[in-house]
Amino acid sequence: MPVPAALAIAVTFVWLGMVLAISFLEAPLKFRARGVTLPVGLAIGRLVFRVLNTVECVLAVVLAVALVLDRARSDGQVLDHGPGTPFVWAAVAVVSLVVQVVLVRPGLARRTDAVLASDAPQSVPRSSAHLWYVATEVTKVVGLAVAGVLLLATAL
């Protein structure tokens, strides 16, 4: 298996694992821990997701470079880039990440700022930004999972 293909597979599944572990396990569970108030949970979440999104951006760049480098195989066959290819599904994940960072996170940050500044954090109205974040996170997971499976299938 060519190195760029192996790197693309590894990066895809590492990224997928990070998103699943943090977004779908750590994030909801931290609010169930004894003593974790809404402000504390949001402050932890802000830090964790800032770091996660930074690492995701690095992984997205590495994945894109690996896919471009793997475009031409050693036998000279050019990989198909149609709708059922890893390129399209990886792009779904990358676009979801960009939407989260550029469009959704600012709304989440505004609500977190309001909660942290409030004497009555529970009274701060909920934001629809959280639902948008979850929707883009699910889209990203689907994109990464399908891209990873397709990358493995083409490597075998």
Secondary structure by P-SEA (a helix, b strand, c coil): ccaaaaaaaaaaaaaaaaaaaccccaaaaaaacccccaaaaaaaaaaaaaaaaaaaaaaaaaaaaaaaaaccccccbbbbbccccaaaaaaaaaaaaaaaacccaaaaaaaaaaaaaccccccccccaaaaaaaaaaaaaaaaaaaaaaaaaaaac
